[in-house]
Amino acid sequence: MIRYYIKLGMLGIRQNPILSALMVAAIAVGIGACMTIINIDYVMSGNPIPQRSEVLYHVQLDSWDPNEPAEEPNEPPNQVTYLDGTALLGAAEGRRQVLSYRSTRVVQPADPDVRPFEVGARSATADFFPMFDVPFLYGRGWDKSADDTLEQVIVLGREINERLFGGEDSVGSTLTMNGEVFRVTGVIDDWTPIPKFYDVTTGPFDEVEEVYFPFSVSIAQEVRGDGNTNCWKPRDDAGWNSFLNSECVWMQFWVELHGADEKRDYMTFLDAYVESQKRLGRFPRPLNNRLNDVMEWMADQEIVADDVQVLLGLAILFLVVCLLNTIGLLLAKIMRRSGDISLRRALGASRSAIFSQYIVEAGVIGLGGGIIGIGLTWLGLKGIEILYGELEFIENLVHMDWVMVLAAIMLAILSALGAALYPTWRACRIHPAAQLKSL
Amino acid sequence: MEFGPIWRALMRNKTAYVLIALQIAVTMAIMVNAIAIIQERSRMMARPSGVDEDNIFYLSSTGFTTDYNDRAAIVEDLDAIRSLPGVVDAISSNTVPLRGGGWSSGVATEPGEDADGTGVAVYFVDEHGIDTFGLNLVAGRNFEPTEIEWYSIDSTLWPRAGIISQDAAATLFPDAPHDAVGKTIYISNDEAIQIVGVVERMQAAWKDWEGVERSMLVPAFLEGSSTRYVIRTAPGERDRLMPQIEQMLAESNDGRIVRDLNTMTETRHRSYSEDAAMIKLLVFIVSLLTAITGLGIVGLASFSVARRTRQIGTRRALGASRPAILRYFMLENFMVSSVGIVAGGVLAVALNIWMVQTFELTPMAWYIIPAAMVVLWLVGQAAVYGPARRASLVPPAVATRSV
């Protein structure tokens, strides 16, 4: 029977090609606009590390100014001070913990003909790699002992390894940066967490850093951070040590905890730590520490741009307009064929048969709109990529995965069926004889 | 007029018209709010930065060797750049307006930890600062060469003088914004800075910051292995001098890299690129939406004309003129549009209130609503004209035939 309805549906579509084309177009344009924005929102609010996002916690301690919070209404700073970061690291109360910050370094290639160049660098403690599941192409991260003995070792990103070592296994090779010689212990494979969850203070969708240094080595070499450094209290003295001992926040601290008990214990530990610091005259604000897992932290930091949310709202309304349009057109089409429907009803077709026939027809139109809509979504994403070409990370946001393709088709069919429901119901209510009289 | 009969006819077949009215209402809500956002972004983009944008470019120099002498490099480089023909003036500064990265600090009119601070963007310049940026000094004086200090990012002491923007003066001294010169402000709780001058306008590095118009110039060179040279050229000389100066700096010292060469024009363009893209996107969405709504009106009007062919024929046979038939359909659309537009006005205001609360937008200007009403009325009338004209061409004889 369903094949007969599909046949009838196709026939119906061909009877009114312009009206049918308009309906397909309305659904396609609505789906295209809506899915383009949904896709961007979906990528931006995606989970960058699904396998571990629930065991990684970002730590915030409220070490800020007694007179005003770091951020209204009463938010603690979104980074930690060197003093607190290293104290938490030393306490090692979590399963694993990592303290890191971003900086810039100058690479001096061995080949004298190649000009030195600048790279984005991250100074981190050894657990950075296992905690964040960083994939390695060659070798691995440095041992914890390197953190303690200030060993001059580095991990390279894949691209810079291509550039400096032609993509060969460079483990064991040396590299000069800012006048210091480092030994390579590993090369990272392609790794693009979206967003760059472990440090969202500078562009949350930027690429990850290209070179990784042991945290202690960078501190010993007085390497400054080039992310955000925020201070509320004037420093006592000039110089690097005074900066390290200041109340400036400029580092990110993450801890690995499994389950609610460990989280609660860690929170207790944090509160006890802050209380002990209060006795030393630090932490003038009331106790206000935070532990957020990856997705909580992404939500807290409002990673998805406001513009995307505004556009999402408008795009959904846009789809509503397109659907209203489709409902109107379908109604027009069905009313036009009321004579036909009457005749079929008079010849014995049941209401459910009429209903099935027109719902199938609407489904076919929805499917058509959905498929064209996916094409339009692809075009829309290309358009967004061109329009926002100035943003380097835009290409990471315009990929469409199979989840979104399926979502587009489902949305199209649901939309078409939703739109078809009322007109089809009206079709079922046409009396068998009423329309025949005038014939 | 035939409002009564048209309205009663409408009521007999509500659904199709309700759908069109709804469609117009939602279209109007989107249109009004999109225009409000476009207006806000355009206003932001139109703000002048206060500097001579057409003729300024900048580049960074980063020393990487352990024996790199940054003080000597800054002095030598500035001498070399300033002596080039075509260069109006040059300075070493921490940043330029709209660049996205910079230094801000709280300043207060009273010393002490509890004083209420106002955030200002800080620019480190020497006595060439005003000339290089092309600022308009409206009160007080420029810095003296003797006031220029060496300042490091670690310093706890601040220079003793400052030149602030008019907007900063107005925020710091709301009672007497024109008498800022000679007053003392405090930074880092109790470091005193005397205001020696006021410039008309100088924007901060962050375009979205509420304090973007508040800036302070302080007389110091910022020490450190990395510095940024800001260079102002004679009109038309910029593009010639950019590669020349980049090459000159790169070749003069092996212990550094020269990077981040940019013009102010590019910086403005990049800074507002997302806003420009948003404007284009919204224009596209609104145009497409209006087109779809227009097509919807055409579709439904054609249908309604086709369905009423016999009635039209009857009316014609009974003496109605062609313009009367045309007027009937135009009026019918006008009435349906009006219902949609009124509902749309309410919807638009509700949507705007929600967006203002959620995204901290400025509330829309009131006149967008009547403007959008007029546009949608016109779109409706234009869309219905075709089908209505076809209706008016229905010959009276149709009435006598059986369909």
Interface residues (C-beta under 8 A of the other chain):
Chain A: L19 L22 A26 V29 A33 N67 T104 V106 Q108 R115 P116 F117 E118 M177 N178 G179 R224 P234 R235 D236 D237 A238 G239 W240 S242 F243 D306 D307 Q309 V310 L311 G313 L314 A315 L317 F318 V320 V321 C322 L324 N325 I327 G328 L329 L331 A332 M335 R336 I384 L387 Y388 G389 E390 L391 Y422 R426 S438 L439
Chain B: T15 A16 L19 I20 L22 Q23 V26 T27 A29 I30 N33 A34 I37 T62 F64 T65 T66 E113 D114 S152 I153 D154 S155 T156 S188 N189 E191 A250 I257 R259 H269 R270 S273 E274 A277 M278 K280 L281 L282 I285 L288 L289 I292 T293 L295 G296 G299 L300 F303 A306 R307 L351 M355 T358 F359 S402 V403
